[in-house]
């Protein structure tokens, strides 16, 4: 791993810019560590026992992983890879706050409303722009975020599933996206539950839809009655009645794919 002594000219100024952004936002951010290349920002956080408030950023992530054992595509230096370490808290609420924050950052870049596909996908026109991975330890929550920025093409199996800001007509630097994410997450993580529910509901892409959800080895199919940071997803099924499904251990089956060099995905 190469920290801050960075060969990629694009990344040379990242530490100073990100530290300024963190200072402006304050809590929950405290400081930033920048790596030119690493296996996974989540794994860096685990190995180094990074303290809450630490933001870990990679110019390239080579062995990222998604939720529930899934993998992702390495698209080199085209996307954002970052992990924010937080004190452990209920995973349901954190999943919603993270999704709202990433959605707000995406909207700031795009100038348009986007869709959240519970529990971890940020979609534009049903294609994934960003994803979220939350892993908990005894005392910490590792909030991993990946964002597609400069990709211009995808492997065949992702062409209809993934999209980047560049492909959406927004040429922007990765450092600008990261600063937007810092600002938006600072706001969303501070929201109370009612405000969080309202913000999420404005972007909710599942309520009222009939979907399949995988949870602990079972597949449930039914109509989504509601999605909220208290109960997770409530699915009305013919076979099992109303089922409560938690964000941390559930996967929705809507054809989502592996979409970024650095984003956790289903």
Secondary structure, DSSP 8 states (H G I E B T S, - for coil): --BSS--SGGGTTHHHHHHHHHHHH-TT--EEEEESSBS-HHHHHHHTT--TTEEEEES-BSS-B-GGG-B----TTSEEEEEEEEE---HHHHHHHHHHHHHHHHHHHHSS--EEETTTEEEETTEEEEEEEEEE-SSEEEEEEEEE-S-----GGGTTTB--TTTTT----HHHHHHHHHHHHHHHTT--HHHHHHHHHTTBS-TT-EEEEEETTEEEEEEEEEEETTTEEEEEETTTEEEEE-GGGEEEES------SS----
